[in-house]
Amino acid sequence: MIPKKFSIEKIPSYGPYNTCVLVGGFLFVSGQIAIDRNTEKLVSDNIEIETRKVMENIKIILSENGIGFKNVIKTSVFVTDMNFFPKINNVYSKFFHEGDYPARETIQVSGLPKNANVEISLIAYKN
C-alpha cells in the first residue's frame, strides 16, 4: 500500500509537509490553523472566528477528498489557552451532527505557528 501524499492548493502550506496523506482508506490531515486562503494571513479576531476558519479550511480538505465531517474519526485540538476551550467547543460542535462526534484529544501548548491560538489535525476514513 503506497501512501498518496498531496497538498490541497486551496489551503496555504508553510513548510516541508503535505496537507494530507491518504493510505489504506485513512486520510491524515496535517494541523490546520486559521489562514485565510485569499490573503494568506492568520484570522485571529477572536477565538470563535479563528476556530470557524480552521474548521472551514478542514471542510475544504475533506471535500477535495470526496468526504465530509461524518467521515472524521479522530481529531487533535491544540490550544494556547484552555480558557478558550468552551468557545472552541461551541464552534467545533456545529460542524458535526449532534452525537456523531469523533474521538478527540485537546492539548494546551505554549505556542503555535504564526502565533495562532488553535490548531486542529485529524484522521478521517474514506471508504
C-alpha positions as CSV (number, residue, x, y, z in Angstrom):
1,M,0.0,0.0,0.0
2,I,1.6,3.2,-1.2
3,P,0.5,6.4,0.6
4,K,-0.9,9.2,-1.6
5,K,0.7,12.4,-0.4
6,F,-0.6,15.7,-1.6
7,S,-1.3,19.3,-0.9
8,I,-4.6,21.0,-1.4
9,E,-3.8,24.1,-3.5
10,K,-6.8,25.9,-1.9
11,I,-5.0,25.7,1.5
12,P,-1.7,27.5,2.1
13,S,1.2,25.4,3.3
14,Y,4.2,26.8,5.2
15,G,6.7,24.0,5.4
16,P,8.0,20.7,4.2
17,Y,4.8,18.8,4.7
18,N,1.7,17.8,2.7
19,T,-1.8,19.0,3.5
20,C,-2.9,15.4,3.8
21,V,-1.9,11.8,3.2
22,L,-4.3,9.0,2.1
23,V,-3.2,5.5,2.9
24,G,-5.3,2.3,3.2
25,G,-8.6,4.3,3.3
26,F,-7.4,6.6,6.0
27,L,-7.0,10.3,5.4
28,F,-4.5,12.0,7.7
29,V,-4.9,15.8,7.7
30,S,-2.0,18.0,8.8
31,G,-2.6,20.5,11.6
32,Q,-4.7,23.5,10.3
33,I,-4.6,27.0,11.6
34,A,-6.9,29.9,10.7
35,I,-5.2,31.0,7.5
36,D,-7.4,33.0,5.1
37,R,-6.7,31.4,1.7
38,N,-7.2,34.7,-0.1
39,T,-4.9,36.9,2.0
40,E,-2.7,34.1,3.4
41,K,-2.9,35.9,6.7
42,L,-4.0,34.5,10.1
43,V,-7.6,35.2,11.1
44,S,-7.4,35.8,14.8
45,D,-10.0,38.5,15.6
46,N,-11.3,36.2,18.4
47,I,-11.2,32.5,19.2
48,E,-14.6,31.8,17.8
49,I,-13.8,33.3,14.4
50,E,-10.4,31.7,14.4
51,T,-11.9,28.3,15.2
52,R,-14.5,28.7,12.5
53,K,-11.8,29.5,9.9
54,V,-9.9,26.4,10.9
55,M,-13.0,24.2,10.5
56,E,-13.8,25.8,7.2
57,N,-10.3,25.1,5.9
58,I,-10.7,21.5,7.1
59,K,-14.0,21.3,5.3
60,I,-12.3,22.2,2.1
61,I,-9.7,19.5,2.5
62,L,-12.3,16.9,3.3
63,S,-14.4,18.0,0.3
64,E,-11.4,17.8,-2.0
65,N,-11.1,14.2,-1.0
66,G,-14.8,13.5,-1.6
67,I,-15.8,13.1,2.1
68,G,-17.2,15.2,4.9
69,F,-17.1,15.6,8.7
70,K,-19.2,12.4,9.1
71,N,-16.0,10.6,8.0
72,V,-13.8,12.1,10.7
73,I,-12.8,9.5,13.3
74,K,-10.2,11.4,15.4
75,T,-9.2,15.0,15.9
76,S,-6.4,16.6,17.9
77,V,-7.0,20.1,19.1
78,F,-4.0,22.2,20.1
79,V,-4.8,25.4,22.0
80,T,-2.6,28.0,23.6
81,D,-5.1,28.8,26.5
82,M,-7.5,26.3,28.0
83,N,-9.8,29.2,28.8
84,F,-10.7,29.2,25.1
85,F,-11.9,25.6,25.3
86,P,-15.7,26.3,25.8
87,K,-15.8,28.7,22.9
88,I,-13.8,26.3,20.7
89,N,-16.2,23.5,21.6
90,N,-19.2,25.7,20.7
91,V,-17.9,26.3,17.1
92,Y,-16.3,22.9,16.6
93,S,-19.6,21.1,17.6
94,K,-21.5,22.8,14.8
95,F,-19.5,21.1,12.1
96,F,-20.7,17.6,13.3
97,H,-24.1,16.1,13.6
98,E,-25.3,16.0,17.2
99,G,-23.9,12.9,19.0
100,D,-21.9,11.9,15.9
101,Y,-18.6,13.3,17.2
102,P,-15.2,11.8,16.5
103,A,-12.7,10.8,19.2
104,R,-10.7,13.8,20.3
105,E,-7.9,15.0,22.4
106,T,-7.2,18.6,23.4
107,I,-3.7,19.7,24.4
108,Q,-2.6,23.1,25.7
109,V,0.7,24.2,24.1
110,S,3.0,27.1,24.7
111,G,2.9,28.3,21.0
112,L,1.6,27.5,17.6
113,P,2.7,28.5,14.0
114,K,2.1,32.2,13.1
115,N,1.0,32.8,16.7
116,A,-2.3,31.0,16.2
117,N,-4.5,30.3,19.2
118,V,-5.9,27.0,17.9
119,E,-4.7,24.2,15.5
120,I,-6.6,21.1,14.6
121,S,-5.4,17.9,12.9
122,L,-7.5,14.9,12.1
123,I,-7.9,11.4,10.8
124,A,-10.8,10.5,8.5
125,Y,-11.9,7.3,6.8
126,K,-12.6,7.2,3.1
127,N,-14.4,4.1,2.1
